[in-house]
Amino acid sequence: MTGVSHQPLPPSVDPDVIAAFRDAATATISDNLDRLPGIVGLRPFHRGGKLVGTALTVRVRAGDNLAIHQALNVARAGDVLVIDGGGDTTRALVGDIMKAIAESRGAVGFVIDGAIRDADAFLASDFPCYARAAIHRGPYKQGPGAINVPVSVGGWVVEPGDVVVGDLDGVVSFPPAQAGALIEAVRAQEAREAEVLQMIREGRYDGRYGKVTKA
């Protein structure tokens, strides 16, 4: 068995930041991150529920979940396990048992560049899980792996301790230091879009975004 390297846990994201992004749409967040590529190619497997938490990052070799088991041993309340499985979908990296362990630790979701199994259990649950696919084949448990290192998930680099937000449109992440300016920009866009929708309802929208015709 090859070992798993562990780096120190980053600080948990401030609860005020978590609360601020609880009702922020990933599409609006993405718009205000310059519409950079973000995490792509993953889809939600859960029934419902918003994902907001601190990135606990894990890198594994294709089809091997030893490092994920070890990451669950150090997971804290509010952590999101962000797993770089190299996009491999030939073996599942997590299933119902690991979901139950994650929930018991207070973790708030999985973001997996790889596959899961026991999809029915995820689909019946509000525990957020984003992955590429579901498959019956189980994982190896030999390593190697790494915990709390930068990972590439769906073409996007996620750093340990990043803020992770997910909804039905997908998943975005960003550094906690960026949260204050970002939420201001998100709220401003939400206000503009609400105004446009109101203009449409009142028949005052002239086809130019944000422009008002005379009543």
Secondary structure, 3 states (H helix, E strand, C coil): CCCEEECCCCCCCCHHHHHHCCCCCHHHHHHCCCCCCCECCCEECCCCCCEEEEEEEEEECCCECHHHHHHHHHCCCCEEEEEECCCCCCCEEECHHHHHHHHHHCCCEEEEECEECCHHHHHCCCCCEEECEECCCCCECCCCEEECCCEEECCEEECCCCEEEEECCEEEEECHHHHHHHHHHHHHHHHHHHHHHHHHHHCCECCCCCCECCC
